[in-house]
Amino acid sequence: MSKISYLAIPPELELLYWSGLQSGDRYVSPRIRIKTGLLSKEKLLKLSQRSLLPAISELWASFTSEQRASWKSVDFHSVKHGWRSFVSDQSRRLKLGLPGTATPNIYHQNLIGRIVISAPASEILISQPHPYSYWTSHKVSGKKSMYELVNIVESFVLPFKIGISYKSNLASTGAGSYAKFYADVLYLYQGQNLHTNLELNFDLVHDWTRLDDTLASVVGRVVSYSLYISCYNVVGELYFDNVVAEHSGLNWARDIYCQNVSQGFTRAFYQVPKHWAPVIMPNGSGYDSIYGGG
């Protein structure tokens, strides 16, 4: 087997090269391997029979223009498209064996974050730090399953807005119980490191709703901030989605749509922080992402 350390593919040969070859795991055993051979007509037929798209397409065709517009209104992509958001949601419903179709909801779509607290636990605290500079994992455009490290620099400019959609079904277990989403903002003033909190308090029992608040100014210069979801002296469940941490005209929250709130990164991506990391998580408490379609 030939071994090389670097390969430069002429632009005119890239299409031909990638049509027959593909990269293996470049972190464990870097290699170039042949793509799976062409599928026979029989295999193609079996694949098409297993596809969910024909059934989803029939459902979409039966929708009224108002129904399609409602799916378009909840599409979280930059270019809104009702069909794409419906396919994503309905395929998950079918895989889970759920009947019917979901009702589009402005507060949450498809996967949502879930926090569960049961005895002996009565609290949980999870965090998403936002220092001035950190690493994230981004999908490589045009590649099916390739990701790359991207260094993020948050140049902070006020105002700072936080927001979250939530649904709660919690019960108090003692004095001082609460559930909230907040940002701990670190700023410098006259040589001192100071903190201020921007808080959104959850009702212990509430159907889906949305909370937002804005920090307009601080006396000094903002250095960094951390987002927290905290529940104290409560048991039950808390659901959340559509997280906002907006400054400088951008939403900097990671995993905004709660596709995998507990995701961690390993191997070559070890320096990428978890979307949400546990700070306090006793036995009986936990968090994950689940399907939240109605």
N, C-alpha and C positions, 0 to 999 in steps of 0.2 A: 504494500500500500504506500502510495506517495504521501509524504508529509511536507507541509509548507507552513510558514508562519504568517504569510500575508498574501492576499489574492486581490488583484485589481482587475475588475471586469470592464472591458470597453463598453461604453454606453450602447453601441449598436448591437452588442451581444447579450445584454442583460435579459431581454425578453426570452431569448432562446435558452439562456442559462437557467433562469428560474422556472421555466416551464418543465424542466426535467429533473432539477435538483432542488434540495432544500437543506436548511441548516439543522443540525442536531442541537442538543443542549450545549450551548457554548460555554457554560460554567462548570459542568461536571466532566464532559468528554467532548470537547469542541471537534466538530467534524462536519463534512458535507456529505449528505446521503441522497440516494435516488428517491424520487417521489414514487408513491404507490402507482402501479401500472393502471392503464385505462380500464374502467369498469366495463364489464360485459353488459349487453342489453338486459339480461336476466337480473343482474345485480342492480342496474339502474331502475328497473321496474320495482324491485323489492324496496329500494330506497324511497322511491316516490310514493309507494304504498304506506310507508312508515311516516312520511312527512305530515306535519300538522297543518301546513299551509293551505291545502285544498279545503279542509273543513273550516279554517279561519276565514278564508276568502269567501266562502258561502255566507258565513255570518255577516261579514262586512257588506256584502252585496245586498243583504236584507235590511240594512240600516237606513233610516231616513237621513236627509241632509242635516237635520238638527243633531241627530246622534253622532254623525261623523264630525260635525263641528265641535261637539263637546269633547270628543277624544283629541281633537287638534288643540283645544284650549289647555289641556293638561300635559301636552307633550313637553318634556324638559329639554329637548335638543334645541340648539341655536336656531335651526330651521324647523319650524313647526310642521308636523305631518301626522294627521290623525291615524292613518293606516299603520305607521311604524309603532306608535305607542300602543295601539290596540293589539298588534301581533305580539309584542313583548309581553303584555299582560295576559292575553288569552292563551298563549302557548304555555305559560306557567300554570294557569288554571287547569288546562287539559292534562298536563303532566302530574298535577296533584289530584286529579280525578274529581275536580269541582264542577258542578253543573252550571249551565247558563253562562252569562257574561257579566263582567263587573260593571258597576256604575262609575263613570269618570268622576273623580273627586279632586277638587282644587287643593286640598290639604295634604293628600298623599297619593302616590302612584306605585303600583307593583310592589316592590320590596320596601319594607319599612324597618326602622330600628325598634327593638323591644328590650325593655329592662324588666326582669322578674326578681321579686324579693319574697322569700318565704322563710318561716322560722327554721332554724334559730336566728337567721339574719334579720336585721331591721333597717339596714342602710346600704347604700352603694354610692361610690363617687368615681366617675370616669372622666378622663381628661384628653384634650387635643391641644398640644402646645403649638404656638406659632412664634418661634424666635425670628430674628431678623433674616436668618438664612438657614435653609434645611433642604433635604433631598426628598424627591417624590418619584414614584414609578409611573411612567407614561407609556401607553401603547404606541408602537412605531407605526406611523401612517403607511397603509398599503400592505402591512404584514399581518397574517392571521393571528399569530400568538406570540409576537415578539414585543418585548418591553425594554425600555431604556431608562437610565437614571437621568433626572433633570433637577438641576439646582434651582431652588426657588428663593428669590430675594424679595421680602415684603418691605417695600419702602412705605412706611406708614404715614398717611395724611388724613387728618380728621375732616369730616365727621366719621364716626365709627358706628355702624348699625349691626345689631344682632337680631336674629329672628328664628323661629322654629314652629312647626306644626306639631300638635300633640293630642293624644287621647289618654286619659288616665282612669284607672280603676284601683285606687289605693285606699287603704284603711290605716288610720293612726294607731300606733302601738304605745304611745306615751306622750309626755309633754314636749312641746316644741317641735312637733313633727312638721315636715315640709318636703316639697319637691320643687326643683327649680333648674333653670338653664341660665348660666351666667358667664361673663367674661371677666377675668382678672387682668386688668391693664397695668403694666409697669411703665412708669415715666420718671424722667429725671428733672429735678428742680433744685437749683442752688447746691449742687453736689450731693443731693440725697436721692436714694432710690425709693420712690413712693408708689403706692398701689391705689387703684380705685376700681370698684366693681360695677358692672352694668348687669342688672339682674332681671330675669323674667320668671315670675312665680307661677307655678302650676296649681290649679285646683286639684284636690285629691281625687275627685270624681268629676269627669267632664268628657263629653263627646268630642269628636274632632273639632279643633279650632286652631287659631293662629295667634301668636304673640310676637311683637316687634318693639324694639326701643333703640334709641340713638344717643350716643355720647357726643355732644357737640364740641366740647373743648376741655382742656386741662391746663393747669398752670405749669408749663414745662414742655418737655419733648417726650413723646411716646417712644419706647424702646421695643417692647414686645407685648404679647398677651397670650393667655391660655383660655380655652373654652372648657367649661365643666358642665356636666349633668349630675346633679346631686339629689339623692333621696335620703331622708333621715327620719327614724322612728316611724316607718311605714312598712306595710307588706302589701303585695298585690302586683299589678302590672302597669307599666308606662310605655306607650308607643310614641314614636317621633319620626319626623321626616322633614325634608326641605329645609335643611339647616343653612342659615345665613350668617356670615361674618364679613361684612362689607366695609371696605375703606379704599380710598384711592380709585373709586369707580369700579372695583372688582369684588366678587365674592370669593374669599380666600378659604372658606371652609373646605375641608377634605371629606370626600365621600358625601357630598351634598345630599344625594338621594338615597343614602343608606343602603347601598347595594351589598356591602359587607362591612358592617360597623366594627367587627372584632378582628378584621384581617390584620395579620402580621406579615413581616417580610424577612426572608432568610437568604442565605448564600450571597450572591453578588449584590443583593438589595438589602443587606442587613442594616445599613445605615438609614434606611427609610423608616420613619416612625410609624407606629400603628395608627390607623384612622382614629380609634378611641382606645386609650390605654387605661387599665384599672388602677386606681389609686387606693381605694378602699373597696374590697369585694370579699366579704366573709362567706363562709359556707352557707349555701341557701340563696345566694344572690348571683346574678349573671346577666349577660347581655348578648344579643345576636341580631341577625337580620332574618325576617320572615316575610312571607307573602301577606300583604294586607288588603288585597282587593275585596270590595264588598259584593 
